[in-house]
Amino acid sequence: MSKRFEPSRLDGRSVLRKRRFRKGTVSAVAILVLLLAVAWALWLREPGGTRAPAPLADVPSVGQPKDRYDVIVAGTDPEGVAAAVSAARNGLRTLLVDGGSREILGGLMTLGWLNSLDPSYSPDKPLIPGKHRFLNKGIFQEWYDKVEGTSFDVTTAANAFRDLVAAEPNIDVLWKAAKLEPIVSAGPAGGRTVQGLNVTLADGSTHAVKANAVIDATQNADIAAAAGVPFTYGREDLGDKNSKMAVTIVFRLSGVTPDVWKKMIAREGVGHDGYSAWGYTDMWDYPTTDKEKVRMRGLNIGRQNDGSILINALQLFGVDPFDPKSVEQAYETARKELPLVVDYMRNRYEELRDVKLAGLAPEPYVRETRHMIGEYRLRMTDLLDNRDHWDRIAFGSYNVDIQSTSYAFRGTILMKPKQYAVPFRSILPKEIDGLLVVGRSASFDTLPHGSARTIPVGMAAGQAAGAAAKLAADHGVTFRELSRSEEKIGQLQRMLNEQGMELKPFRIDPPAYAKHPAYPGLKAAASMGIASGGDHNEFGLDDPSNPQRLVNNMLAVQKVHAGAFRGNPTAALKGLASPDKAPLSLRIAAQAIAYAAGLPADEPDKAASLLESNGLLAKETVAAIRDPEKLTNGDAYLMIRDAVKGLTGTVYE
């Protein structure tokens, strides 16, 4: 084990020295904080120049894998690097393997050019002014301290990943595997266990590589899927399997001199942070050539040390990441559209008149494919409640960011949690043992995935997976047995804390929306994607609703619970002149819900009684309505909650 992981020890003389110099501690700390803050500001040199470009360091590959390792990590994205480094530091012989044409560590961040982080910041104030305080530390923090900031140069990032891996003699890296297939055997009590990978090399030879544990860090959980782990796909848990967030191809612009950068970040509405900038929101108005395939959004911009910038803003629809022809078609669409996009930008923004299109990322940025069904599936209620879990291995606080799924839907920020825990059970698949899944395809419902899919969360989960492999081996238990032992999970958390993470219990005071009487209804509505609070959690529970909104909500509920709600709620709008402006009455709301449930509700005055008699509306909900002629959003959400509970038995808690 590396010395950096050894717990600190104080002898008596150290304690004595601490007491002797206690009086000077406050002033010394103040001076140190000031010096660090100045150094931080100078290092950023913002606005102005950048670091000098560095050459890309080579990451050597073993010619052939050994027959056995303690751990195999499949996938060299950031989560995979963290998992491999963690396993190796814990004394495990580790194979880090990837396929295709990859020879650069970092995957999405280095080959996908996604060079801006979506960090989960701590609710606690930072010690050093201007420096971020992250919830997920450990190996992620080590890597972050080597790069420029929340946006970074992709070569700097690749070299930082390379340094982490190269420092661990227990890691073998294997590039360009033609195929990776799990070796699955029957386990105890009829279960199945992954015991390694069949690795087909570029020359066509296949090697059976056995391991005590396999960590799937591929973006799409390819190993887990091949092993038979259950998944949902896209927005399937919301009733729309064919819908998923847009794919993006990041593009590069050259000609961004320091003077151009200064003008960019000085533009009204543009925010910036070191190497990052975001804004230019009127790029949503760009006249796309094909609304079925492509559109632009506001720009997320990250600087590069060669003076160029990388832009994450081009949204591509209908892309199947598992079909090479579909991916190539997406690139063809991007190659045709981006020259028009850049011309539009040059004409619209004076500071960009001399920039040039300088390339497309080698790999696409795929936000969403598979969602694993694990021992615990992270839910929207976890985020709404800012919930801790006893088996916490990572934390999240990033916005629940749902990107466009089509040209018509621009995406939304569902809410901004303060802090929630990701449990170990969310990286442990159901039905298959010997395998952990880290990254965006872990066990998250579609909506909380909008926050939990972020890379700092995935790197923390990767570090936990590597340490869990060591702990399971030492105790001779399976991952599933480990997941059910509070004692062993506590030991895992202590290991991780000694290794740089901070996995401590926490409690967040209930936010204002959680104290509202309609909160149980909000939980249901947010979980089904029909309530959105933005990044300020303004859910408008006391705002007036209207008949059209209620009907739209019920149409969404029908998708989520398709087998239960089979009727037509729009029939309740018959005869209403302006259903999107009229107040929502209890009669119309009850009628729409009853119609959606397939009940005969032609008499609106009797619709509420009809729902009550069928167990689809609680008397307490009706009694809490202040004005039956003017229902609020909160009133409507509570009625919807009752109907879903009564018809399906589902309670969102």
Solvent accessible surface area in square Angstrom, and as a share of the most:
residue,aa,sasa,rsa
1,M,141,0.63
2,S,33,0.21
3,K,169,0.72
4,R,131,0.48
5,F,6,0.02
6,E,99,0.44
7,P,70,0.44
8,S,109,0.70
9,R,188,0.69
10,L,105,0.52
11,D,72,0.37
12,G,60,0.58
13,R,172,0.63
14,S,23,0.15
15,V,52,0.30
16,L,88,0.44
17,R,122,0.45
18,K,124,0.52
19,R,153,0.56
20,R,153,0.56
21,F,135,0.56
22,R,156,0.57
23,K,198,0.84
24,G,37,0.35
25,T,65,0.38
26,V,120,0.69
27,S,65,0.42
28,A,57,0.44
29,V,67,0.39
30,A,60,0.46
31,I,104,0.53
32,L,99,0.49
33,V,28,0.16
34,L,114,0.57
35,L,109,0.54
36,L,74,0.37
37,A,21,0.16
38,V,74,0.42
39,A,53,0.41
40,W,44,0.15
41,A,61,0.47
42,L,124,0.62
43,W,75,0.26
44,L,28,0.14
45,R,103,0.38
46,E,50,0.22
47,P,66,0.42
48,G,11,0.11
49,G,34,0.33
50,T,34,0.20
51,R,64,0.24
52,A,85,0.66
53,P,88,0.55
54,A,52,0.40
55,P,118,0.74
56,L,90,0.45
57,A,36,0.28
58,D,106,0.55
59,V,15,0.09
60,P,96,0.61
61,S,53,0.34
62,V,44,0.26
63,G,71,0.68
64,Q,110,0.49
65,P,6,0.04
66,K,109,0.46
67,D,113,0.58
68,R,110,0.40
69,Y,4,0.01
70,D,26,0.14
71,V,1,0.01
72,I,0,0.00
73,V,0,0.00
74,A,0,0.00
75,G,2,0.02
76,T,0,0.00
77,D,4,0.02
78,P,1,0.01
79,E,16,0.07
80,G,0,0.00
81,V,0,0.00
82,A,0,0.00
83,A,0,0.00
84,A,0,0.00
85,V,0,0.00
86,S,2,0.01
87,A,0,0.00
88,A,4,0.03
89,R,5,0.02
90,N,3,0.02
91,G,44,0.43
92,L,12,0.06
93,R,108,0.40
94,T,0,0.00
95,L,0,0.00
96,L,0,0.00
97,V,0,0.00
98,D,16,0.08
99,G,19,0.18
100,G,59,0.57
101,S,97,0.63
102,R,28,0.10
103,E,93,0.42
104,I,44,0.22
105,L,1,0.00
106,G,0,0.00
107,G,0,0.00
108,L,19,0.09
109,M,1,0.00
110,T,7,0.04
111,L,20,0.10
112,G,0,0.00
113,W,29,0.10
114,L,19,0.10
115,N,5,0.03
116,S,31,0.20
117,L,15,0.07
118,D,47,0.25
119,P,10,0.06
120,S,2,0.01
121,Y,86,0.33
122,S,18,0.12
123,P,62,0.39
124,D,87,0.45
125,K,182,0.77
126,P,62,0.39
127,L,136,0.68
128,I,26,0.13
129,P,83,0.52
130,G,60,0.58
131,K,61,0.26
132,H,55,0.24
133,R,81,0.30
134,F,4,0.02
135,L,17,0.08
136,N,4,0.02
137,K,35,0.15
138,G,5,0.04
139,I,1,0.00
140,F,1,0.00
141,Q,38,0.17
142,E,47,0.21
143,W,0,0.00
144,Y,8,0.03
145,D,86,0.45
146,K,82,0.35
147,V,3,0.02
148,E,1,0.00
149,G,5,0.05
150,T,12,0.07
151,S,0,0.00
152,F,0,0.00
153,D,11,0.06
154,V,16,0.09
155,T,33,0.19
156,T,18,0.11
157,A,0,0.00
158,A,4,0.03
159,N,26,0.13
160,A,3,0.03
161,F,0,0.00
162,R,75,0.27
163,D,61,0.32
164,L,7,0.03
165,V,8,0.05
166,A,62,0.48
167,A,60,0.46
168,E,18,0.08
169,P,128,0.80
170,N,53,0.27
171,I,18,0.09
172,D,24,0.12
173,V,10,0.06
174,L,5,0.03
175,W,15,0.05
176,K,83,0.35
177,A,3,0.02
178,A,71,0.55
179,K,109,0.46
180,L,35,0.18
181,E,76,0.34
182,P,19,0.12
183,I,30,0.15
184,V,54,0.31
185,S,37,0.24
186,A,92,0.71
187,G,20,0.19
188,P,112,0.71
189,A,117,0.91
190,G,72,0.69
191,G,30,0.29
192,R,94,0.34
193,T,34,0.20
194,V,1,0.00
195,Q,73,0.32
196,G,0,0.00
197,L,0,0.00
198,N,46,0.24
199,V,0,0.00
200,T,23,0.13
201,L,16,0.08
202,A,83,0.64
203,D,116,0.60
204,G,54,0.52
205,S,44,0.28
206,T,81,0.47
207,H,35,0.16
208,A,59,0.45
209,V,1,0.00
210,K,72,0.30
211,A,5,0.04
212,N,90,0.46
213,A,4,0.03
214,V,0,0.00
215,I,0,0.00
216,D,0,0.00
217,A,2,0.02
218,T,21,0.12
219,Q,36,0.16
220,N,22,0.11
221,A,0,0.00
222,D,60,0.31
223,I,4,0.02
224,A,0,0.00
225,A,30,0.23
226,A,69,0.53
227,A,5,0.04
228,G,35,0.34
229,V,8,0.05
230,P,37,0.23
231,F,42,0.17
232,T,22,0.13
233,Y,47,0.18
234,G,0,0.00
235,R,41,0.15
236,E,63,0.28
237,D,45,0.23
238,L,17,0.08
239,G,39,0.38
240,D,44,0.23
241,K,112,0.47
242,N,148,0.76
243,S,20,0.13
244,K,35,0.15
245,M,4,0.02
246,A,3,0.03
247,V,3,0.02
248,T,0,0.00
249,I,0,0.00
250,V,2,0.01
251,F,0,0.00
252,R,40,0.15
253,L,0,0.00
254,S,38,0.24
255,G,40,0.39
256,V,7,0.04
257,T,69,0.40
258,P,70,0.44
259,D,79,0.41
260,V,21,0.12
261,W,0,0.00
262,K,95,0.40
263,K,88,0.37
264,M,1,0.01
265,I,17,0.09
266,A,82,0.64
267,R,83,0.30
268,E,171,0.77
269,G,67,0.64
270,V,16,0.09
271,G,20,0.19
272,H,77,0.34
273,D,42,0.22
274,G,7,0.06
275,Y,6,0.02
276,S,8,0.05
277,A,2,0.01
278,W,116,0.41
279,G,9,0.09
280,Y,8,0.03
281,T,91,0.53
282,D,53,0.27
283,M,0,0.00
284,W,30,0.11
285,D,92,0.48
286,Y,10,0.04
287,P,91,0.57
288,T,18,0.11
289,T,91,0.53
290,D,50,0.26
291,K,120,0.51
292,E,145,0.65
293,K,79,0.34
294,V,1,0.00
295,R,14,0.05
296,M,1,0.01
297,R,46,0.17
298,G,3,0.03
299,L,1,0.01
300,N,45,0.23
301,I,2,0.01
302,G,0,0.00
303,R,12,0.05
304,Q,3,0.01
305,N,9,0.05
306,D,91,0.47
307,G,31,0.30
308,S,5,0.03
309,I,1,0.01
310,L,2,0.01
311,I,1,0.01
312,N,21,0.11
313,A,0,0.00
314,L,0,0.00
315,Q,0,0.00
316,L,3,0.02
317,F,20,0.09
318,G,78,0.75
319,V,11,0.06
320,D,57,0.30
321,P,24,0.15
322,F,82,0.34
323,D,55,0.29
324,P,109,0.69
325,K,168,0.71
326,S,17,0.11
327,V,30,0.17
328,E,92,0.41
329,Q,103,0.46
330,A,6,0.05
331,Y,23,0.09
332,E,70,0.31
333,T,19,0.11
334,A,0,0.00
335,R,104,0.38
336,K,137,0.58
337,E,4,0.02
338,L,0,0.00
339,P,60,0.38
340,L,85,0.42
341,V,0,0.00
342,V,2,0.01
343,D,59,0.30
344,Y,45,0.17
345,M,0,0.00
346,R,73,0.27
347,N,132,0.68
348,R,107,0.39
349,Y,3,0.01
350,E,98,0.44
351,E,15,0.07
352,L,1,0.00
353,R,131,0.48
354,D,97,0.50
355,V,1,0.01
356,K,132,0.56
357,L,58,0.29
358,A,48,0.38
359,G,24,0.23
360,L,39,0.19
361,A,1,0.00
362,P,79,0.50
363,E,39,0.17
364,P,27,0.17
365,Y,12,0.05
366,V,9,0.05
367,R,6,0.02
368,E,0,0.00
369,T,0,0.00
370,R,50,0.18
371,H,0,0.00
372,M,0,0.00
373,I,56,0.28
374,G,3,0.03
375,E,48,0.22
376,Y,24,0.09
377,R,39,0.14
378,L,0,0.00
379,R,98,0.36
380,M,5,0.02
381,T,2,0.01
382,D,0,0.00
383,L,0,0.00
384,L,0,0.00
385,D,46,0.24
386,N,9,0.05
387,R,56,0.21
388,D,36,0.19
389,H,19,0.09
390,W,95,0.33
391,D,0,0.00
392,R,23,0.08
393,I,0,0.00
394,A,0,0.00
395,F,5,0.02
396,G,0,0.00
397,S,2,0.01
398,Y,46,0.17
399,N,27,0.14
400,V,0,0.00
401,D,19,0.10
402,I,4,0.02
403,Q,15,0.07
404,S,0,0.00
405,T,29,0.17
406,S,46,0.30
407,Y,58,0.22
408,A,100,0.77
409,F,72,0.30
410,R,130,0.47
411,G,22,0.21
412,T,44,0.26
413,I,47,0.24
414,L,8,0.04
415,M,1,0.00
416,K,71,0.30
417,P,1,0.01
418,K,118,0.50
419,Q,14,0.06
420,Y,0,0.00
421,A,0,0.00
422,V,1,0.00
423,P,0,0.00
424,F,0,0.00
425,R,47,0.17
426,S,0,0.00
427,I,1,0.00
428,L,0,0.00
429,P,0,0.00
430,K,81,0.34
431,E,105,0.47
432,I,0,0.00
433,D,18,0.09
434,G,7,0.07
435,L,0,0.00
436,L,0,0.00
437,V,0,0.00
438,V,1,0.01
439,G,8,0.08
440,R,20,0.07
441,S,2,0.01
442,A,1,0.00
443,S,0,0.00
444,F,6,0.03
445,D,37,0.19
446,T,2,0.01
447,L,5,0.02
448,P,0,0.00
449,H,1,0.00
450,G,0,0.00
451,S,0,0.00
452,A,1,0.01
453,R,24,0.09
454,T,9,0.05
455,I,16,0.08
456,P,3,0.02
457,V,2,0.01
458,G,4,0.04
459,M,0,0.00
460,A,1,0.01
461,A,5,0.04
462,G,0,0.00
463,Q,2,0.01
464,A,0,0.00
465,A,0,0.00
466,G,0,0.00
467,A,0,0.00
468,A,0,0.00
469,A,5,0.04
470,K,52,0.22
471,L,3,0.01
472,A,8,0.07
473,A,50,0.39
474,D,92,0.48
475,H,80,0.36
476,G,69,0.66
477,V,35,0.20
478,T,54,0.31
479,F,6,0.03
480,R,30,0.11
481,E,91,0.41
482,L,0,0.00
483,S,4,0.03
484,R,168,0.61
485,S,25,0.16
486,E,125,0.56
487,E,137,0.62
488,K,44,0.19
489,I,1,0.01
490,G,17,0.16
491,Q,61,0.27
492,L,0,0.00
493,Q,17,0.08
494,R,138,0.50
495,M,30,0.13
496,L,0,0.00
497,N,54,0.28
498,E,89,0.40
499,Q,6,0.03
500,G,41,0.39
501,M,7,0.03
502,E,67,0.30
503,L,8,0.04
504,K,130,0.55
505,P,99,0.62
506,F,39,0.16
507,R,182,0.67
508,I,34,0.17
509,D,105,0.54
510,P,62,0.39
511,P,33,0.21
512,A,88,0.68
513,Y,16,0.06
514,A,24,0.19
515,K,143,0.60
516,H,47,0.21
517,P,111,0.70
518,A,3,0.02
519,Y,21,0.08
520,P,51,0.32
521,G,0,0.00
522,L,0,0.00
523,K,20,0.08
524,A,1,0.01
525,A,1,0.00
526,A,1,0.01
527,S,20,0.13
528,M,6,0.03
529,G,33,0.31
530,I,25,0.13
531,A,5,0.04
532,S,53,0.34
533,G,6,0.06
534,G,25,0.24
535,D,70,0.36
536,H,140,0.63
537,N,37,0.19
538,E,129,0.58
539,F,18,0.08
540,G,24,0.23
541,L,11,0.05
542,D,101,0.52
543,D,76,0.39
544,P,99,0.62
545,S,5,0.03
546,N,16,0.08
547,P,2,0.01
548,Q,51,0.23
549,R,90,0.33
550,L,1,0.00
551,V,1,0.00
552,N,75,0.38
553,N,12,0.06
554,M,0,0.00
555,L,73,0.36
556,A,30,0.23
557,V,0,0.00
558,Q,28,0.12
559,K,113,0.48
560,V,32,0.18
561,H,27,0.12
562,A,66,0.51
563,G,54,0.52
564,A,30,0.23
565,F,4,0.02
566,R,195,0.71
567,G,21,0.20
568,N,86,0.44
569,P,0,0.00
570,T,54,0.32
571,A,41,0.32
572,A,4,0.03
573,L,25,0.13
574,K,184,0.78
575,G,81,0.78
576,L,59,0.29
577,A,107,0.83
578,S,50,0.32
579,P,25,0.15
580,D,76,0.40
581,K,162,0.68
582,A,29,0.23
583,P,75,0.47
584,L,0,0.00
585,S,8,0.05
586,L,25,0.13
587,R,96,0.35
588,I,30,0.15
589,A,0,0.00
590,A,0,0.00
591,Q,15,0.07
592,A,0,0.00
593,I,1,0.00
594,A,0,0.00
595,Y,36,0.14
596,A,0,0.00
597,A,16,0.13
598,G,52,0.50
599,L,36,0.18
600,P,108,0.68
601,A,2,0.02
602,D,111,0.57
603,E,99,0.45
604,P,46,0.29
605,D,111,0.57
606,K,124,0.52
607,A,1,0.00
608,A,18,0.14
609,S,73,0.47
610,L,44,0.22
611,L,1,0.00
612,E,52,0.23
613,S,92,0.59
614,N,74,0.38
615,G,51,0.49
616,L,4,0.02
617,L,10,0.05
618,A,38,0.29
619,K,147,0.62
620,E,131,0.59
621,T,12,0.07
622,V,41,0.23
623,A,88,0.68
624,A,61,0.47
625,I,14,0.07
626,R,238,0.87
627,D,58,0.30
628,P,66,0.42
629,E,83,0.37
630,K,122,0.52
631,L,0,0.00
632,T,35,0.20
633,N,14,0.07
634,G,1,0.01
635,D,20,0.10
636,A,1,0.01
637,Y,13,0.05
638,L,24,0.12
639,M,1,0.00
640,I,1,0.00
641,R,45,0.17
642,D,13,0.07
643,A,0,0.00
644,V,1,0.00
645,K,96,0.40
646,G,41,0.40
647,L,63,0.31
648,T,49,0.29
649,G,57,0.55
650,T,46,0.27
651,V,62,0.36
652,Y,39,0.15
653,E,85,0.38
